[in-house]
Amino acid sequence: MPYIGETWRVERGADVVGEITVTEADFPWLNGRFTPGPAFAELRPHFVRELALIDTVDDDLAAWEDAYARASDGVRLIAPDGPVAEFLLHIEDDAAWFRWSDEPFPVE
Protein backbone atom coordinates (compact mmCIF):
# COMPACT_ATOMS: atom_id res chain seq x y z
CA MET A 1 0.00 0.00 0.00
CA PRO A 2 1.28 3.47 -0.79
CA TYR A 3 2.45 5.55 2.17
CA ILE A 4 2.52 2.70 4.72
CA GLY A 5 5.90 2.71 6.46
CA GLU A 6 6.89 6.15 5.18
CA THR A 7 8.25 8.69 7.63
CA TRP A 8 6.97 12.25 7.36
CA ARG A 9 8.65 15.08 9.29
CA VAL A 10 6.99 17.96 11.07
CA GLU A 11 9.21 21.02 11.34
CA ARG A 12 8.98 24.55 12.64
CA GLY A 13 11.68 26.69 11.16
CA ALA A 14 14.88 24.68 11.55
CA ASP A 15 13.48 22.80 14.57
CA VAL A 16 12.12 19.27 14.49
CA VAL A 17 8.61 19.05 15.93
CA GLY A 18 8.47 15.31 15.31
CA GLU A 19 8.18 12.45 12.88
CA ILE A 20 5.16 10.47 11.79
CA THR A 21 5.58 6.89 10.63
CA VAL A 22 2.52 6.10 8.54
CA THR A 23 0.67 2.97 9.67
CA GLU A 24 -2.67 3.41 7.92
CA ALA A 25 -3.89 5.13 4.76
CA ASP A 26 -7.62 5.88 4.71
CA PHE A 27 -8.01 8.45 1.92
CA PRO A 28 -7.83 11.36 2.35
CA TRP A 29 -6.28 10.77 5.78
CA LEU A 30 -2.96 9.17 6.70
CA ASN A 31 -2.57 7.88 10.26
CA GLY A 32 0.64 7.05 12.03
CA ARG A 33 2.83 6.81 15.08
CA PHE A 34 4.11 10.20 16.23
CA THR A 35 7.58 10.54 17.71
CA PRO A 36 8.01 13.99 19.22
CA GLY A 37 11.10 16.06 18.56
CA PRO A 38 12.60 18.84 20.67
CA ALA A 39 10.23 21.53 19.34
CA PHE A 40 7.03 19.65 20.20
CA ALA A 41 6.92 20.63 23.88
CA GLU A 42 6.04 24.23 23.02
CA LEU A 43 3.26 23.18 20.62
CA ARG A 44 1.78 20.31 22.65
CA PRO A 45 -0.73 22.46 24.62
CA HIS A 46 -2.05 23.93 21.36
CA PHE A 47 -2.59 20.49 19.80
CA VAL A 48 -4.33 19.34 23.00
CA ARG A 49 -6.64 22.37 22.90
CA GLU A 50 -7.32 21.95 19.17
CA LEU A 51 -8.48 18.36 19.70
CA ALA A 52 -10.58 19.35 22.72
CA LEU A 53 -12.42 21.84 20.52
CA ILE A 54 -12.81 19.69 17.41
CA ASP A 55 -16.07 18.13 18.60
CA THR A 56 -17.57 21.59 19.07
CA VAL A 57 -16.39 23.01 15.73
CA ASP A 58 -19.98 23.34 14.51
CA ASP A 59 -20.84 25.48 17.55
CA ASP A 60 -17.69 27.62 17.69
CA LEU A 61 -15.60 27.43 14.54
CA ALA A 62 -13.61 30.53 15.50
CA ALA A 63 -12.33 28.93 18.73
CA TRP A 64 -11.16 25.82 16.89
CA GLU A 65 -9.57 27.88 14.10
CA ASP A 66 -7.67 29.94 16.69
CA ALA A 67 -6.42 26.81 18.49
CA TYR A 68 -5.38 25.17 15.23
CA ALA A 69 -3.64 28.36 14.06
CA ARG A 70 -1.59 28.35 17.26
CA ALA A 71 -0.72 24.65 16.86
CA SER A 72 0.29 25.01 13.23
CA ASP A 73 1.95 28.44 13.36
CA GLY A 74 5.14 28.17 11.32
CA VAL A 75 4.81 24.39 11.07
CA ARG A 76 5.69 22.56 7.85
CA LEU A 77 4.83 18.99 6.91
CA ILE A 78 7.58 17.28 4.95
CA ALA A 79 6.71 14.21 2.87
CA PRO A 80 9.48 11.78 1.97
CA ASP A 81 9.89 13.63 -1.34
CA GLY A 82 9.68 17.16 0.08
CA PRO A 83 7.39 19.75 1.69
CA VAL A 84 3.66 19.70 0.97
CA ALA A 85 1.74 22.86 0.05
CA GLU A 86 -1.14 22.48 2.49
CA PHE A 87 -2.09 20.13 5.33
CA LEU A 88 -4.37 19.55 8.28
CA LEU A 89 -2.61 17.78 11.17
CA HIS A 90 -3.83 16.39 14.49
CA ILE A 91 -1.54 14.98 17.18
CA GLU A 92 -2.62 13.13 20.30
CA ASP A 93 -0.02 11.40 22.47
CA ASP A 94 1.89 9.06 20.16
CA ALA A 95 -0.68 9.18 17.35
CA ALA A 96 -0.98 11.62 14.45
CA TRP A 97 -3.38 11.84 11.55
CA PHE A 98 -3.26 14.25 8.66
CA ARG A 99 -4.42 15.06 5.17
CA TRP A 100 -2.35 16.97 2.69
CA SER A 101 -2.31 18.47 -0.76
CA ASP A 102 0.32 19.53 -3.27
CA GLU A 103 -1.95 22.50 -3.99
CA PRO A 104 -3.22 25.01 -1.42
CA PHE A 105 -6.70 24.16 -0.08
CA PRO A 106 -9.41 26.39 -1.60
CA VAL A 107 -10.55 29.26 0.58
CA GLU A 108 -14.29 29.29 1.13
N, C-alpha and C positions, 0 to 999 in steps of 0.2 A: 504494500500500500504506500502511495506517496506520502511523504512527510513523517511517517512513523520512524522514530529513532533519530530524527534530525535534532540538532541543538540550535535554538534561536537565542540571541543575546538581547538583553534589555540594557540600554546605556543611558546615561544622563551626562551630557558633555563627554569628558574623557573617563568618567567614572562608570564602573560596572555595577548596575543595579541587580543583575542576576542572569541566570540562564534557564531556559525552558527546554527540557527534553520531551519532545512530542511523543505521547503514548496513544493518542486517539485522534482520528480525523473524522469529524461529523460535520460536513459542509454546511454552513460556511465557517464553522468553528474548529479550531485545533485545541486540544487539551493536552496538558503535560505536567511533568514534575518540575517544580520551581526550586532552584537552588539560589538562595540569596547571595548577593555580592556585598561589598563594603558600603555601597551607596543606598542599599535598601532600607536601612534603619530609619533614615530621615523620611522616606516615603511611606513606610508601613502604616502609620496612623491614617494617612489619606486613603490608602487602598481599603483599610478596615471600614472607614466611614463610607466610602463609595459603595461597598457591598451592603452595608447596613441600610442605605437609602434606596438601593435598587428595587426593592419590593414596593416602594412607595413612589416610584418615578411617575406614575400616572397622576398622583395627587400633588406632587411638588417637583416638577422637572427641574426647576431652577436650582434647588438644593442639591440634587444629584449631579447636575452639570457642574456646579461649583466644586463639589467634592472630587469629581473625576478630573476636572481641570487642574486641581492641586496635585492629584496623584500622577498625572501625566505631564506636568509642566517640565518641558525640556527633555522629556524621555523619548528615546528612539528605539524602535524594534528592528533588529537586524536579523534577516533571514540568512540561511547558509550562503546564499549568493549575493547578499548585500542588503542595504536598508530598504524598508518598504515605505511607500508614500503615505499611507494612512492605516491606522489600526485602532481597535478597541480592545483593551486588555484588562482582565480581572485577575487578582492574585489573592489567594486565601491560604495561609499556612504554607504547605509545600506543594500546593496545586495552583496552576495558572490555566486560563483559557482565553483565547483571543481569536479575532477575525482580522483580516488584513486585506489590503488592496494595493496594487501597483499604481493605481490612480487615486487622487483625492476623492473622498466620499462627497456626494452631492450635498449642497447646502439647501435645506428646505426653508 
